[in-house]
């Protein structure tokens, strides 16, 4: 008898725990009720009955204990889902060669490739179904003494069953294996196979794969016998298109829009035509959530040369807070058929861009107001210096020729700082007609800024501290723009009045304002890339909890451990994941993004090919009622017997036989 739901150790542990609890309850002394009976002859009669039935009462309690232990054993057996080897009481037969009675034990791992390339449809029924059929043939080729484990492998080795000689049980476990959206990693998976087969005699691995794997190195296969069952035709070209990259990036100005970057590759020997469909959905997680009427927002027509990639940009993606999905649809012309649907889909994220609230403290400066007025991602409030009450409630404060008497904090741009309060950077006089010659082009405040031939009438001679950073200097070495950061104040100081220069007439002026605002409120300007499916992800979180809740693309919530402020999870499938980080939710796009896996050509060369070892054919005899019901679902029999015993116990208890 074998168990499919519990291991033998788990079975005995549960049986010992619950059986021991029943024994303890029977050992406890029963507390009887005290009843006054004022009739002496009745007491004499009771004492007489007590003496004659003491042995029978003890025997009844032992029988009752035994009955309860039987019930506990049957219930735990039902939980373990027992089955009889061979799947039948009448046994199984073999047609063909006689089986030997004295055979050596052997161990085989039948591993089905579950990587994404197995979703290809270039063979009848698909590669994965062909792999399952091949696995069935391998199981039916089992010989005497051979124990088999069925497993799946992609970037991980996934055992689906223990070693067993029960072909029916192994077939049932085989059918539970599903293809994934992951790539493949033979170094990791073969290490798992070696661990399972370590120390076992006559061990081998039967690898059922399309061969779209990297050739294993000698260290990976050392001491491991591998037999390959190829799926699909080798040496043939495959017509496949793939979305290799789909990234989103905010515009590097201050607009609220994003741009989409994509790369589509043609792995075929012939050119292809396709359409890239772009969908947007604020709550979408999987492809079915996007492919709905009204959610298609853009279509790109592509012509991809043979064995080449096409790169493109989609400008003005105006869907903040939405999830994006790109879907590639090939035009089936001249016999071109995209055989792998998995890599035709990719996901992206368009996060919300913060709307900044700016406080402009000035008597009158239309140059500054004009620049702020046309910005899309901000609103500003003009405040007269006499009405200034602090920086609270504003993301950035611009002080134009004004320094308050009271200390301030926050993000502040000082333009030609003039009292009544002290400037954050002291000054020692002024310089007339300075020439700006030294610009720190690596600092983000000077991104795309050219100050050549900038005309300035007069400029303060600032005296920065050693902790301050000068990013623009004059030919005389006087600082023109200085950055100062303290615990409560992040300041950018311009040493000149823009109205005493021609800066407002230059393109550099609005760029400098935008750069300053972006430096105060820093956003990730890099490509918002998705994460590769089939890998472990470390997602930065701010929570101090030990676990966070992760919502999978299927909508199922699972806990995820937090290590060093990073949530650790395995992204098995493509789609949109969500990580609950305190009071906010972090979306994550899981993508295929595996160019090697999209190349469907077999890369495994040489090696032993699988072939039937005997002409033995496994044949199930005509099942009886007992075979189909009691043995196939033996746990039901256990439950029915347990219920029957409880029924008998109940009846005898109420008839006062076992009290």
C-alpha positions in Angstrom: 0.0 0.0 0.0 1.2 3.5 -0.9 0.1 6.9 0.2 -0.4 9.8 -2.2 -1.3 12.6 0.2 1.0 11.9 3.2 4.4 10.4 3.5 4.9 7.4 5.7 6.6 9.5 8.4 3.7 12.0 8.4 1.2 9.1 8.7 2.9 7.6 11.7 3.3 11.0 13.3 -0.4 11.8 13.0 -1.4 8.3 14.1 0.9 8.5 17.2 -0.4 12.0 18.1 -4.1 11.4 17.8 -3.9 7.8 19.1 -2.0 9.0 22.1 -4.6 11.6 22.8 -7.3 9.0 22.8 -5.4 6.8 25.2 -4.8 9.8 27.5 -8.5 10.5 27.6 -9.3 6.9 28.6 -6.6 6.9 31.3 -8.2 10.0 33.0 -10.3 9.0 36.0 -14.0 9.4 35.5 -15.8 11.6 38.0 -19.2 10.1 38.8 -22.2 12.0 40.0 -23.1 11.7 43.7 -26.7 10.7 44.3 -28.2 10.0 47.8 -30.2 6.8 47.9 -32.0 6.2 51.2 -32.8 2.5 50.7 -30.3 0.0 52.2 -31.4 -3.2 50.3 -30.8 -1.3 47.0 -27.2 -0.6 48.1 -26.6 -4.3 48.9 -27.9 -5.2 45.5 -25.6 -2.7 43.8 -22.5 -3.9 45.7 -23.3 -7.5 44.6 -23.5 -6.5 40.9 -20.3 -4.5 41.3 -18.4 -7.5 42.5 -19.7 -9.9 39.8 -19.2 -7.5 36.9 -15.9 -5.8 37.7 -13.9 -7.9 35.2 -16.6 -7.4 32.5 -16.6 -3.6 33.0 -12.8 -3.5 32.6 -13.1 -5.5 29.5 -15.7 -3.2 28.1 -13.5 -0.2 28.6 -10.6 -1.9 26.8 -12.9 -2.8 23.9 -14.2 0.8 23.7 -10.6 2.1 23.7 -9.7 -0.3 20.9 -12.8 0.8 18.9 -11.8 4.5 19.2 -8.2 3.7 18.1 -9.5 1.9 15.1 -11.7 4.9 14.1 -8.7 7.3 14.5 -6.5 4.9 12.3 -9.2 4.7 9.6 -9.6 8.5 9.5 -5.9 9.1 9.1 -5.7 6.4 6.5 -8.4 8.2 4.5 -6.5 11.5 4.8 -3.4 9.7 3.4 -5.3 8.6 0.3 -4.0 5.0 0.2 -3.7 2.9 -2.9 -2.8 -0.6 -3.7 0.3 -1.0 -6.0 -0.9 -1.9 -9.4 -4.1 0.0 -8.8 -6.2 -3.3 -8.6 -6.9 -6.0 -6.2 -6.8 -8.4 -9.1 -3.3 -7.2 -10.1 -2.1 -6.2 -13.5 -0.8 -8.4 -16.3 1.9 -8.2 -18.8 1.7 -9.5 -22.3 5.1 -10.4 -23.9 8.2 -11.6 -22.2 8.1 -13.4 -18.9 9.2 -11.2 -15.9 12.1 -12.4 -13.9 11.7 -13.0 -10.2 15.2 -12.1 -9.3 16.0 -8.5 -10.6 18.2 -5.7 -9.5 16.5 -2.5 -8.2 16.7 0.6 -10.4 15.6 4.2 -10.1 14.4 6.5 -12.9 13.4 10.1 -12.9 11.0 10.9 -15.8 11.3 14.7 -16.2 9.0 16.6 -18.5 10.3 19.9 -19.8 7.7 22.5 -18.6 9.5 25.6 -19.9 7.6 28.1 -22.1 8.9 26.7 -25.4 6.8 23.6 -24.7 3.7 25.7 -25.4 4.6 25.8 -29.1 2.0 24.4 -31.5 4.3 23.3 -34.3 3.5 19.6 -33.6 0.0 18.0 -33.5 -1.7 18.8 -30.3 1.2 21.0 -29.1 4.6 20.2 -27.8 3.5 19.7 -24.2 0.8 17.2 -25.0 3.2 15.3 -27.1 5.6 15.3 -24.1 2.9 13.9 -21.9 2.2 11.1 -24.4 5.9 10.3 -24.6 6.0 10.2 -20.8 3.2 7.7 -20.7 5.1 5.5 -23.1 8.1 5.7 -20.8 6.0 4.7 -17.8 4.5 1.8 -19.6 8.1 0.6 -20.4 8.8 0.1 -16.7 10.7 -3.1 -15.9 10.7 -5.3 -12.8 12.5 -3.7 -9.8 12.3 -0.2 -11.3 11.0 2.7 -9.2 10.0 5.8 -11.1 9.6 9.5 -10.1 7.8 11.9 -12.4 8.8 15.5 -12.3 8.7 18.8 -14.3 11.6 21.1 -14.9 12.2 24.6 -16.2 14.2 27.0 -14.0 13.5 24.6 -11.1 13.3 20.9 -10.6 9.7 20.1 -9.5 9.1 16.5 -8.3 5.5 15.5 -8.8 5.6 12.1 -7.1 7.8 10.0 -4.8 9.5 7.0 -6.3 6.9 4.4 -7.0 6.3 1.2 -8.9 2.6 2.0 -9.4 2.2 2.9 -13.0 -1.4 4.1 -12.5 -0.4 6.3 -9.6 2.5 7.8 -11.6 0.3 8.5 -14.6 -2.2 10.4 -12.4 0.7 12.5 -11.0 2.0 13.0 -14.5 -1.3 14.6 -15.6 -0.9 17.2 -12.9 2.2 18.7 -14.5 1.5 22.0 -16.3 3.7 24.1 -18.6 5.0 27.4 -17.2 5.9 30.8 -18.5 9.5 30.3 -17.3 12.7 29.6 -19.3 15.0 26.8 -18.5 18.1 26.3 -16.4 19.7 22.9 -16.7 22.4 23.7 -14.2 19.9 24.1 -11.5 17.5 21.4 -12.5 20.2 18.7 -13.1 21.6 19.5 -9.6 18.2 18.7 -8.2 18.0 15.4 -10.2 21.5 14.4 -9.0 20.4 15.0 -5.4 17.3 12.8 -5.8 19.2 10.0 -7.5 22.3 10.2 -5.2 23.2 6.8 -3.8 20.6 4.9 -5.8 21.6 1.9 -7.9 21.1 1.8 -11.7 19.9 5.4 -11.7 19.0 7.4 -14.8 17.2 10.5 -16.0 14.7 10.3 -18.9 14.5 13.9 -20.2 11.4 14.6 -22.3 12.1 17.9 -24.0 11.9 19.8 -27.2 15.7 20.5 -26.9 15.3 24.3 -26.7 17.8 24.2 -23.9 21.4 25.2 -23.5 23.7 22.3 -23.9 24.7 21.1 -20.4 28.3 21.3 -19.4 30.4 18.3 -18.2 30.0 19.3 -14.6 26.2 19.3 -14.8 26.0 15.8 -16.1 28.9 14.3 -14.2 27.8 10.9 -12.8 24.3 11.2 -14.3 23.0 9.0 -17.0 20.6 11.0 -19.3 18.3 9.5 -21.9 16.6 12.1 -24.1 13.1 11.8 -25.6 13.0 14.5 -28.3 9.8 16.3 -28.9 9.1 17.9 -32.3 11.3 17.8 -35.4 15.0 18.6 -35.0 17.0 20.5 -37.6 14.0 22.5 -38.9 13.3 26.2 -38.8 10.4 27.6 -36.7 8.3 30.6 -37.5 8.1 32.5 -34.3 7.7 36.2 -33.4 8.5 37.4 -29.9 8.1 40.6 -27.9 11.6 40.7 -26.5 11.2 44.0 -24.6 8.4 46.2 -23.5 9.4 49.0 -21.3 7.8 52.3 -20.1 9.7 55.4 -19.3 8.6 58.9 -18.1 9.4 61.8 -20.4 12.5 63.5 -19.1 10.7 66.8 -19.0 8.0 67.6 -16.5 5.1 66.4 -18.5 2.7 63.8 -17.2 3.1 61.4 -20.1 5.2 58.4 -20.7 6.7 56.7 -23.7 6.8 53.0 -24.5 9.8 51.3 -25.8 9.5 47.9 -27.5 11.6 45.3 -29.4 10.1 42.6 -31.5 12.2 39.8 -33.0 11.6 37.5 -35.9 13.2 34.0 -35.4 12.1 32.7 -38.8 14.1 32.5 -42.0 11.5 34.6 -43.8 10.3 38.2 -43.2 7.1 38.7 -41.3 4.3 41.3 -40.9 2.6 41.8 -37.6 0.6 44.3 -35.5 1.5 45.3 -32.0 -1.7 45.9 -30.1 -1.5 48.0 -27.0 -4.1 47.7 -24.2 -4.6 49.7 -21.0 -6.5 48.6 -17.9 -6.2 50.1 -14.4 -7.1 46.7 -12.8 -5.8 44.2 -15.4 -3.7 41.2 -14.3 -3.8 38.7 -17.1 -4.4 38.8 -20.9 -8.1 38.2 -20.6 -8.5 41.3 -18.5 -7.1 43.4 -21.3 -8.5 41.9 -24.5 -11.9 43.5 -24.1 -13.8 46.0 -26.2 -12.8 49.5 -25.6 -9.4 48.8 -23.9 -7.3 48.8 -27.1 -5.5 52.2 -27.1 -2.9 51.9 -29.8 -1.9 49.7 -32.8 1.6 49.6 -34.3 2.1 48.0 -37.8 5.4 46.2 -38.0 7.5 44.6 -40.8 10.3 42.4 -39.3 13.1 41.1 -41.5 14.1 37.5 -41.2 16.2 36.7 -38.1 16.2 40.4 -37.1 14.6 42.7 -34.5 12.6 45.9 -34.9 12.8 48.6 -32.2 10.2 51.3 -31.8 8.7 53.9 -29.5 5.2 54.8 -28.8 5.0 58.4 -27.6 2.5 60.1 -25.3 1.3 57.2 -23.3 -1.4 59.0 -21.3 -2.6 56.3 -18.9 -1.2 57.0 -15.4 -2.0 54.4 -12.9 -2.8 51.8 -15.6 -1.3 48.5 -16.5 -0.4 48.0 -20.1 -0.3 44.9 -22.2 1.3 44.5 -25.6 0.0 41.7 -27.8 1.7 40.7 -31.0 -0.6 39.4 -33.8 1.2 38.0 -36.8 -0.2 38.3 -40.3 -0.4 34.8 -41.6 0.8 35.2 -45.1 3.1 33.0 -47.3 2.8 30.2 -44.8 4.0 32.2 -41.8 2.5 31.0 -38.6 3.6 32.2 -35.2 3.8 28.9 -33.3 4.6 30.1 -29.8 1.8 32.3 -28.3 3.5 32.7 -24.9 6.1 35.3 -26.0 3.5 37.3 -28.0 2.3 39.0 -24.8 4.2 41.4 -22.5 3.1 43.7 -19.7 4.1 47.2 -18.6 3.3 49.7 -15.8 2.4 53.3 -16.0 2.7 54.7 -12.5 1.1 57.9 -11.3 3.3 61.0 -11.6 3.1 63.3 -8.6 1.4 66.7 -9.1 3.7 69.3 -7.5 2.4 72.3 -5.5 4.9 75.2 -5.9 5.0 78.3 -3.7 6.5 81.3 -5.6 7.5 84.1 -3.2 8.1 87.2 -5.2 7.1 90.8 -5.5 6.7 90.4 -9.3 8.6 88.1 -11.7 6.6 87.3 -14.9 9.5 85.2 -16.2 9.2 82.7 -13.4 5.4 82.7 -13.5 5.4 82.1 -17.3 7.7 79.0 -16.8 5.6 77.6 -14.0 2.3 78.4 -15.7 2.9 76.1 -18.7 4.1 73.1 -16.7 1.7 70.2 -16.8 2.6 68.5 -13.6 2.4 71.4 -11.2 0.3 74.2 -9.9 1.8 77.3 -8.2 0.7 79.8 -5.6 2.1 83.3 -5.8 2.8 84.8 -2.4 4.1 88.3 -1.6 7.2 88.3 0.7 5.2 90.2 3.4 2.6 87.4 3.4 5.1 84.5 3.5 4.3 82.1 6.4 6.6 79.2 5.8 7.0 76.2 3.4 4.6 73.8 5.0 2.0 72.4 2.5 4.2 73.0 -0.6 6.5 70.5 -2.4 8.9 73.3 -3.5 9.3 76.9 -2.5 11.0 79.5 -4.8 12.3 82.6 -3.0 12.9 85.4 -5.5 15.3 88.0 -4.0 13.9 87.2 -0.5 15.1 85.4 2.6 12.8 85.2 5.5 13.9 86.0 9.0 12.7 82.8 10.6 14.5 79.5 9.8 12.9 77.5 7.0 13.0 73.9 5.9 12.0 71.8 2.9 12.9 72.1 -0.7 13.8 75.7 -1.6 15.2 77.5 -4.7 16.9 80.8 -3.7 17.3 83.2 -6.6 19.6 86.1 -5.8 19.0 85.8 -2.0 18.4 89.2 -0.3 17.5 89.7 3.4 15.9 90.3 5.7 17.0 86.9 7.0 20.4 85.3 6.6 21.1 83.6 3.3 21.8 79.8 3.5 25.1 80.6 1.8 26.9 83.7 2.8 28.2 86.3 0.3 31.1 88.6 0.1 30.3 91.5 -2.2 29.4 91.2 -5.9 31.0 90.7 -9.3 30.1 92.6 -12.4 29.7 90.9 -15.8 30.9 87.5 -14.7 31.6 84.9 -17.4 30.4 81.4 -16.6 33.0 78.9 -17.8 32.9 75.9 -15.4 29.7 73.7 -15.5 29.4 70.3 -13.8 27.6 68.5 -16.7 27.3 65.3 -14.6 25.0 66.9 -12.0 21.3 66.4 -12.7 20.6 70.2 -12.3 22.7 70.8 -15.4 21.2 68.1 -17.6 20.8 69.4 -21.2 21.9 72.9 -20.0 24.2 75.1 -22.0 25.4 78.4 -20.3 27.9 79.4 -23.0 27.9 83.2 -23.6 25.3 83.7 -20.8 25.2 87.4 -20.1 24.9 88.4 -16.4 24.9 92.0 -15.2 25.9 91.5 -11.6 26.3 88.4 -9.4 26.9 87.8 -5.7 30.2 86.3 -4.6 29.0 83.3 -2.6 31.1 81.7 0.1 30.0 78.1 0.1 30.8 75.7 3.0 32.9 72.6 2.4 29.8 70.5 2.5 28.1 72.5 -0.3 28.6 71.6 -3.9 29.3 74.2 -6.6 27.9 73.1 -10.0 28.5 76.4 -11.9 31.5 78.8 -11.6 32.7 81.9 -13.3 36.0 82.3 -15.0 37.2 84.0 -11.8 36.2 81.0 -9.7 33.1 82.6 -8.1 30.2 80.2 -7.5 27.2 80.9 -9.6 25.0 78.0 -8.6 25.4 76.1 -5.4 23.6 73.1 -3.9 23.3 72.8 -0.1 21.8 70.0 1.8 21.2 69.8 5.6 19.0 67.8 7.8 15.9 70.0 7.3 16.8 72.0 4.2 17.6 71.1 0.6 18.6 74.3 -1.1 19.6 75.4 -4.6 21.1 78.9 -4.7 21.4 81.0 -7.9 23.8 83.9 -7.2 22.2 86.3 -9.7 18.9 87.9 -10.5 17.5 86.4 -13.7 16.1 89.8 -14.6 19.6 91.1 -14.7 20.6 88.5 -17.3 19.5 87.2 -20.6 18.8 83.7 -19.1 15.0 84.1 -19.5 15.5 84.5 -23.2 17.4 81.2 -23.5 16.1 77.7 -23.8 18.2 76.8 -20.8 16.0 78.7 -18.5 12.9 76.4 -18.5 15.2 73.4 -18.6 17.0 74.6 -15.5 13.7 75.1 -13.7 12.5 71.6 -14.7 15.8 70.1 -13.6 15.6 71.8 -10.2 12.0 70.6 -9.6 12.9 67.1 -10.7 16.0 67.1 -8.4 13.8 68.2 -5.4 11.2 65.5 -6.2 13.3 62.7 -7.7 11.5 60.1 -9.8 12.9 57.1 -11.5 13.9 58.2 -15.0 15.1 54.8 -16.0 13.1 52.3 -18.0 10.3 50.8 -16.0 11.1 47.2 -16.9 9.2 44.1 -16.0 10.7 41.2 -14.2 11.4 37.9 -15.9 9.0 35.1 -15.1 10.4 31.9 -13.7 12.8 33.6 -11.4 13.1 34.7 -7.7 12.3 38.4 -7.3 13.5 40.7 -4.5 11.1 43.6 -4.3 12.2 46.6 -2.2 9.6 47.4 0.5 9.5 49.9 3.3 7.5 47.9 5.8 9.1 46.5 9.0 6.9 43.4 9.0 8.3 39.9 8.5 5.9 39.1 5.7 3.8 41.0 3.1 0.8 39.9 1.0 1.4 39.3 -2.7 -1.5 39.0 -5.1 -0.7 36.7 -8.0 -1.9 37.3 -11.6 -4.6 34.7 -10.8 -5.9 36.9 -8.0 -4.8 34.6 -5.3 -3.2 36.2 -2.2 -0.1 34.5 -0.8 2.3 35.6 2.0 5.8 36.5 1.0 8.8 36.8 3.5 10.7 40.0 3.9 14.5 39.9 4.2 16.5 43.1 4.5 13.5 45.2 3.4 13.0 43.1 0.3 10.0 40.9 -0.3 11.2 37.6 -1.7 8.8 35.8 -4.1 9.0 33.5 -7.1 7.3 34.9 -10.2 6.1 31.7 -11.8 3.7 33.2 -14.4 3.4 36.2 -16.6 1.0 39.0 -15.6 0.6 41.7 -13.0 1.5 41.0 -9.4 0.7 43.3 -6.4 2.8 43.6 -3.2 1.0 45.2 -0.3 3.7 47.4 1.4 2.0 49.0 4.4 -0.6 51.4 3.2 0.4 51.3 -0.4 0.4 48.7 -3.2 3.3 48.0 -5.5 2.4 46.6 -8.9 5.0 44.4 -10.6 4.9 43.3 -14.3 6.0 39.7 -14.9 7.1 39.1 -18.5 8.5 36.2 -20.5 11.5 38.3 -21.8 13.6 35.3 -22.7 15.1 35.5 -26.1 16.9 32.2 -25.8 13.6 30.4 -25.0 11.9 32.0 -27.9 14.4 30.4 -30.2 12.6 27.1 -30.6 15.4 25.2 -32.4 16.8 22.3 -30.5 20.2 23.0 -29.0 20.9 19.5 -27.5 23.3 17.6 -29.6 24.4 14.0 -29.2 23.4 11.9 -26.1 21.5 8.7 -25.8 18.0 8.6 -27.3 15.3 6.7 -25.5 14.0 3.4 -26.9 11.7 0.7 -25.4 13.8 -1.8 -23.4 11.3 -4.7 -23.7 8.3 -5.8 -25.6 6.4 -5.9 -22.4 3.1 -4.1 -22.7 1.2 -3.0 -19.6 -2.4 -4.1 -19.8 -5.1 -3.3 -17.3 -7.6 -6.2 -17.0 -11.3 -5.6 -17.1 -12.0 -3.8 -13.8 -14.5 -5.1 -11.3 -16.7 -3.0 -9.0 -14.2 -3.5 -6.2 -11.3 -2.4 -8.5 -13.1 0.8 -9.7 -14.6 2.0 -6.4 -13.0 0.4 -3.4 -9.4 0.3 -4.6 -9.3 3.4 -6.8 -10.9 5.4 -3.9 -9.7 3.4 -1.0 -10.0 6.4 1.3 -13.8 6.2 0.9 -13.8 2.6 2.1 -11.8 3.8 5.2 -14.3 6.5 6.0 -17.3 4.2 5.5 -15.8 1.6 7.8 -15.0 4.3 10.4 -18.6 5.6 10.2 -19.9 2.0 10.6 -17.8 1.4 13.7 -19.0 4.7 15.2 -22.6 3.7 14.4 -22.2 0.4 16.3 -20.5 2.1 19.2 -23.3 4.6 19.4 -26.0 1.9 19.4 -24.3 -0.2 22.1 -23.7 2.9 24.2 -27.3 3.9 24.2 -28.4 0.3 25.0 -26.1 0.5 28.0 -23.8 -2.3 26.8 -20.6 -0.4 26.7 -21.1 2.2 29.4 
